[in-house]
């Protein structure tokens, strides 16, 4: 389920009201900035994008709003990275995290992928995370290694 993308910017005020929130310019701008993102934006990247529309918004407000959205289930928060990142793809999928540049790449999981036996029946989030070097960083590492050998 891609709940974030299912809610349009026009529908966002009704979503806020249904969850007891005011639809402020700040919330709307943060929602619009992350709604279609495939980049797993950090607080700082979101803040930079939102400041173009709402120049007075603080980094702390963006952080609070992103965590509010995660608590409401329209984003998921990726922790255990150098900085928290946020994901709008809420269904089961895999992440590849580059250990050098920090890029996060989504990959779909196979349909009907079996989960380990004995796992509790009520599951709220499935994530597979793989770390290593992305192709770009791997290419740079090989180039640097070859240059050192000369």
Order of alpha helices (4+ residues) and beta strands (2+ residues): alpha-alpha-alpha-alpha-alpha-beta-beta-beta-beta-beta-alpha
